[in-house]
Amino acid sequence: MNLNPLGSSLTFAHMRVGMGLCVVTGDHQVVLLKLLRKTAATHALTWSATAWARG
């Protein structure tokens, strides 16, 4: 898994099933987005999201 920040847009062509992206929200939650399915014919993407909050 790449732990570097995105330097530019992530295009559909570069997305791979199984890839993960982490996002830190404005209220400091960490969200892991994992690509589950990619359908080229419709450009549809199916993601799972897991979020953690400071508690």
Protein Blocks (a to p, Z undefined) as FASTA:
>chain_A
ZZbdcfbdcdfklpcghiacddddfkopacddddfbdcfklopacddddddddZZ
